[in-house]
Amino acid sequence: MFRKKKEKEKEKVIRVCLKGEEVYRGTMTDLPLKEEIILSKSDEFFNDPNPCFIHRSAVRVRLIAELEEAVAQENWALWNCYADLPGVDFIEYI
């Protein structure tokens, strides 16, 4: 009658480096994104330059999806544009 809930899949941890130095270690969900990019994309996606929590979260989800694709292509320019980090030239999932 009662079914065991499916366990949530643990989110992978990433390690982001610049010139061999680790600049971020954590999940993609917790990745710091530049505030000006969030505001700009919120205006672009939702015509909302002052986003509420829902729009802000939706923008983060879209940007993180783009960044995940950029890892496969080694597109560090996109990472350097979106991520609020000193720079990126290498990422690995750990």
N, C-alpha and C positions, 0 to 999 in steps of 0.2 A: 504494500500500500504506500509506504513512504519510501521514496527513492533517495538515494544518496546524491547530493548535489555534485555536479561535475566540479572538479578542482579547477580554479582559474590557472591558466598558463602563466607562469612567471615571466615578467617582461625581462628581456635581455639587457644586460649592462653593456654600455659602450665605453670605450676608452678613446678620448680625442687627444691628439698630440699636435704640437707645433715644433718643428726642428728637433724631434726626439724627446721633447719635454711634455709630460702629461698636463693638459690644461683643463680637462674635465673627465670625470668618471662618474657614471650614473646611468639612469634610464633615459630613453628618448623623451618620455613624457615629462621628465623633470628638466630637460635641457633648457638653459636660459636663452630666450629669444629677444632680439632687440625690440624695444618698445616702439620705436618709430616705424618698424616694419609691421608690427601688429596693427598699429593705428592705420597705416597706409593700406594694408590688405583688407582691413575691416571696411574702410571706405570703398575700396574697389569691389569687394565681394557683396557687401550689404548696404552700401551707400550710408554708412554709419561711421563718421569720423571720431565719435566718442562712444566706443562700444560698451555694451553691457556685458555682464559675465558670460552670457550665452554666446554672444557674437565673438567675444574674446576667445572663448574655448573652441569654438568652431574654426576660427582662424588658426589657432595653435595646431589643431588636428590636421588641417590642410597643409600647413607649413612643415610639420613633422613628416607627413607622408612624402612631400617633395624632397625633404632632406634624406629620407630613407632611400629613395630612388637615386639621389645624387651620390650616395655612398657606393652603389654598384657601378656607377659611371666615373667614380673618383672626381666628381665635380666639386672641387674645394672652393671655387669662386662662389657658388651658391651658399655653401656653409659659411663662408666668411661674410656674406651679405646678410644672412638671417640670424646666425648664432651670435649671442652676446658673449663672445670669447675673444681673446687677443689674436687669434688666428688658428687656422686648421690646415694641416697638410697630410694627415694620416688618421684613419679611424679603424678600430677593430672591435668586434663583438667579443665579449669575454664571458 
